[in-house]
């Protein structure tokens, strides 16, 4: 037991700096992804407001305002400089940054998955394959010293290339997770803008292969009068209803009624 304890202590001392470095790299990648996608969707939100004629800015002023806003969010607490940006944009950016920060705890799990669990396992399998293949070739083909050297160089380059690909899987996975959170929040906010300010003029709507928008009024959705001559329960007014299809299922906004013949 004394030998086992000594070996475990020695192994822990060897791997602890590696774990700290790996987790630090994951945290840095997550912070970079949060800042990048927050800035990206703040700019998209400001451009969307410009299309709706709510606040039209030239591209240079838009980029500068977004940069100052994102830097203020990342550095925090929010300085007075945020007062130079429209309050609606500030409110959107704060909530967007909060949604992106929900992925802060994701880095450590991704580091464990891709670097601390998969990397040693794949490296061991690769080295085992190289050793077996080299021994088999040694006894079957009897290569010359030059051929052995060239094979060693090829196997080494292949191992380095594979480890580099495994290294970049971590930032790709983190960026994909942060992108999904920020994109979902931006899409929901954009739909709210379209319903609030886009009624009567939907030229700003961009057709999407995933979300098909259709617009009706309650007058168009109202069922015919009842046989008793009574009026329909749906009173016509100027409220626009914007159902959309998400993932193949029809969903509806609050206080909306699907058109006749369309299942909910």
N, C-alpha and C positions, 0 to 999 in steps of 0.2 A: 504493500500500500504506500510505503514511503517513496518508492521509485515512481509509482503512478502519479502521486501528488506532485513530485518534482517535475515530471514530464508535462503534466497539465499546467503547472505554473509557468514553466518555460514556454509552452505553446501559447498561453494567454499573453505573456509579455511580448511574444513575437507578433501575434495577430492584432493586438489592441491598437497599435499605431496605424496599421492598415485599415482597420475598421473606422477609426477616427477620420483618416484621410478620405475614405470612400463616402462616409456620411457627410463630411464637409463639402465634397464635390457635389453630392446630390442636393444639398441645401442651396449651394450657389447656382446650380442649374435651375432649380425651382424658382428662386428669386428672379433670375434673368427671364424665365418664361412668363412669370406673372407680370413683370414690367413690360415686356414686349407685347403681350396680347392685350393688356389693359390699354396701352397706347394705341394699338391697332384699332380696337373697337370704339375707343373714344373718338378717334378721327372719323371712323365710319358713322358714328352717331351724329357728329357735328355736320358731316356732309349730308346726312339724311335730313337734318333740320334745315339745311340750306335748300334742299330740293323742295321741301314743303313751305319755303319762304318764311320760316320762323326766325332765322338768324343767318344771313348770308355773309360769309367771310371769304376773302381771297385765300388762296392756298397757303401763302406764306404766313399770314396771320393765324390760319387754322392750325398749321403745324406747330407754330410757336406756342399757341395757347394750349394745345394738347401736351406738348413737351413740359411746359411749366406745371400743368395740372398733374400729370403723372409723377413728376419729380416730387411735387408736394405731397402726393399720396404715399409714395414710397418712403420719403424721408420722415414725414409726420412729426409732431402734430401739424395740422394744416395751417400754413401761414396766411397772412393777410393777402398774399398774392392771388389766392383763389377768388377774391372778390372781383378780380378783373374778368373772370369768366362768367358766362351766363349761369344763373342759379340752377336751371334745369340740367345743364351739362354737368355741373358740379355734383348734383344729386345722383345723376346716372353714373358718373365716374366713381363716386364713393361706393355705390352698391355693386358696380361691376368689379371694383378692386376687392370688395368683401367676398364676392362669389369666387374670384380667382384665388384668394387666399385660403379657401377651403381645401386646396390641394397641397398646402404646406406640409402636412403630415404624410403625403404620398411618397416623398423622396426616399425616406428610409426603407419603406417596403420595396420600392423599386430597386434600390441599391442591393438589398438582400437578395432579391430575385435574380437580377441579371449579373451582378458582380460577385457576390459572396457565395451564392449557391451554384449558379450555372457555370461560372468561369472556371473554378477548380475542377468541376466534374468534366466539362468539355475538354479542358487542357489535359487532364489525365487520360481520357479516352483517346485523344489525338496522339499523345506520346506513346501510349500502348500500341496503337495502330502502326505508328512509324517504326517502333522497335520490332514488332512482329514482321512487318513487311520487309524491313532491312535484313533481318535474320533469314527469312525465307529466300530472298534474292541472293544472299551471301552463299547459301548452300546449293542453290539451284543454278544460278547463272555465273557465279564466281566472278564478280565485277573487279575491274582494275582499281588501283588507288585513286586515279583521276575520276572514275565513275562514282566511287563512293563519296568523294568530296563534292561533286556536283549534286548528288542526291541529298547529301546533308544540307547544302545551301538551299535547295529547292524546298525541303521539308521545313527548314527554319523560316524561310520567307512565307510559306503557307501558314505556319503557326502564328507568325506576327500579324499577317493579314487577317486571320480569323479573330484574333484577340482585339484588333482594332475595330472590326465590325461589331464585336460584342460590346466594346466600350461605347460606341455611338448608339447602341440600342437604348441605353439609359436616357440620354437627353431627348431622343426621339419619343420615347414613351412618356416622359414628363411633359414635353411640349404638347403632345396629343391630348393628354388629360386636361391641362390648363386651357387648351384651345376649345375643348368641348364645353367646359363650364362657362367660359366667357362668351362663346358663340350662342349657346342656349339663352343666356341672359340678354344678349343683344337682340336676338330674334324676337323674344317675347316683348321687349321694349319697343322694337320697331313696329310690331303689330299694333301695339297700343297707340303709337303715334299715327299709324295709318287709320285706325278707327276713329281717333279723336279729331285729327286735322285733315284727313284725306277724303272725307265724305263729299261727294259731288264732283270730285276731280281726282280720279285714280290713275292719272297719267304717270305718276311717280312710282306706281307699283311695277316691280320687275318680276317677270314670270320665273318661277322656280320649278325645277323638275321634281322637287320633293313636296312643295306646298302649292296647291292649286287654289287660288282665291276666287270666290264668287260672291257677288254683292246683290242683295235683294232688299226691298223695302217691305214693311209689314203689309202694305197694300197688295204686293205681289204674292205674299205668302198666305194671305187671309183665305180660309176655306169659303166655299159658297154659302149663301144663306141657308138656314135650316128649313126643312119642309114646313114648319109651323109659321114661317115668315119672320122669325126672330133674327136679330142681328148677330153677326159673328162675335165670338168672344174676343177676337183680335181687333182692336181699334187701330185704324190707319193713322200713322203719324210719320214724322221724318226721321225716325231712328233707322240707322243702317245696321244690317246684320251681316257679319263676316264669318261664315263657317269656313273651315279649311280641313284638308285631309292630311293627317299626320300618321306616317307609318302604315298606310293602308286602311286606317279607321277614321270614320267621320267624327269630328269633335266640334262642339258648338260653344260659342261664347255665352256669358251669363245672360239670362232672361231672353234667350232666343228660342225659336221654334223651328224645327226643320221643315223644309218644303214638303207638301203632300207627296206621298209615295216614296220618300227617301227615309230609310231606317235610321234610327239614332244609334 
